[in-house]
């Protein structure tokens, strides 16, 4: 796809269409990768965004219990001492 470089103040930039922004889930920031004579633009995802708040809610609801014991019944702890 060919696109024009546009003037933005003293700099220049690329204008991305709404369709491209939505298709590639591009929000406020992108990752620029400079590689072998090309520039790759990748969306920055935030998979752990708001986790702190969600963990707080889990704690308040009592949903933060272990699903399995942290020590197994047949585990020999002496070999670690």
Secondary structure, 3 states (H helix, E strand, C coil): CCCCEEEECCEEEECCCHHHHHHCCCCCCEEEEEECCEEEEEECCCCCCCHHHHHHHHHHHCCCCCCCCCCCCCCCHHHHC
